[in-house]
Amino acid sequence: MRERTIDASALERNVAGAVSEWRALGDSDDTFAVEGMRPSFACAPSGEDELSALLRAANDAGVAVIPWGGGTRMSLGFPPRAADVVAETRRLDEIVEYEPADLTVTVQAGITLAALQSRLRAEGQMLALDPAAADRATIGGLTSANASGPLRLMYGSARDLVIGTRVVNADGVISKSGGRVVKNVAGYDLNKLYVGALGTVGVVVQLSFKLHPLPQAQSMLVAAFRTVDDASKVVAALMRSPLGPAAVELLDATAAREVRPDVALPDGGCLLVVAAHGFEAAIVRSLRDLRELCSAATDLEDVRDEAALDTLSAALREFPDPSRAGSALLKAAVPPSRSASTLATIRREARDAGFEPALLSHAGSGIVYARLSPQTWEDDAVLRLGVLVERVRAHARGEGGSLVVEACPTAAKRLPAFDVWGDPGSAFPVMQALKQNLDPKGTLNPGRFIGRL
Amino acid sequence: MAHVVRDTTKSDKVDRYFLDYLFAEWEDLPEVEREWPTWEEPSRLLFVLEWPMREDRLATLRQWVADGLLTGKQLGRYRELKALIERHRPIVERLLSEDDPTIPRRAAP
């Protein structure tokens, strides 16, 4: 569908001249559809100057622009109020500056995470982000969605790793931020403003990151438990211990069958996967201590082989891929000590609502993903999803947390009471003021963000 | 090329991501307050929006102290941090306590 009719010839006259690669999209072209809304045009600026000219022209003409990286996180957020032009970042794919000795890198936003990691790996380094779909997802898109993966526990999220940004604002003005907070008299370091803002307050065109050395040694311990409760006791003990695991992943039996089909689990059982990064001696010590903590496990396996580690890491990483067709993906964030109980609650609520969920938790970080994949998303299933989201959100709030729907059918997002983000509470007036200050005309991704900003 | 490879213990994380971070944030507050009138509106709004994250990290650190996870040296730093926070808490309260934090507050011309 097209939400509104725009004057295509005026749009082309005013905006198209700004970029060297511009094309009209057919009425049935779904290539860049966002929640069923088909933009009229797509363009791919060759650099920040073209993007700046595009946004200036679009902002002046009241044209809505949808920034587009790899398209892997377009399921996040509300349907846009308007979607006239897609601005792809794929031509901004250079490594601008890489100093291995400084453990920093500066890249254009359109480079994929996989391409960057490949270059860094050659120097024995990594960007410590491991979200799903790294081969397709761009650095700019991942940062705008604040996507992360299992390693968030040890290395933090994009917010912790970004040290500089270059952004084209809605009015086309290019701005740069970075450096220490109060040493810059212009104000607070705005880097973090753009992380997780879904491209609603500016289009990130360049990012600087701090890097980490590849770990000297890695291992994983895979432990099977009869009940979530048994596993949750281990997670609690682990988080209270001096051990500093790189990742702590808890999977229900359904998710475990996908990630480790060779491990048999009873219904109600769960799998705990603990990753350790560091020196070889420390890894050996960690594995020994972890085994002691897992005395209630029905099955224990050390994974040390590189190929097996890669396979298991990839399966864990890709589980919550929001671009997987046909599924809804809920993401609860709760205090880490409540991860396991939240996983158990979501499983019960989902079953009560008629779904058979697959659940995976980054238990050490307090993140719980629930993937729902019914045979079809007929009206009844959409309504049941709405009820489930309300119930799980109430649980998460009760634990001091939140719930975001990272992917679901568009029909659900169009239900009157359905909120993919949840109530931001007292922070909302501040967020509104930021949007009003930085994109007063609603040029960038209008309506997709929290509170339909 | 200098490689600093981490040990797989929580100790390193306590120093880097909690004590170092919180010291930097709380030590900067007098300077933040001095410069506040010169900050652009987005900077002030973002500071207000993000402050609770510092409090969350402090709460996690408190829990780890209660769980006995800090070394003697780290406990010493934690006590210094608590004293620093006590001194600078009024600044945070002043910066966040306006009736409407979305209204920019500038120094009188």
Interface residues (C-beta under 8 A of the other chain):
Chain A: P100 A101 E123 G124 M154 G156 D160 V181 V182 V185 A186 G187 Y188 L190 K192 L193 P213 P215 Q216 R240 S241 P242 L243 G244 P245 A246 A276 H277 G278 F279 A282 I283 R285 S286 A427 P429 V430 M431 Q432 A433 L434 N437 L438
Chain B: M1 A2 H3 V4 V5 R6 D7 T8 T9 K10 S11 D12 K13 Y17 A24 E25 D28 E31 V32 E35 T38 W39 E40 E41 P42 S43 R44 L45 L46 F47 V48 L49 E50 D67 L69 D100 P101 T102
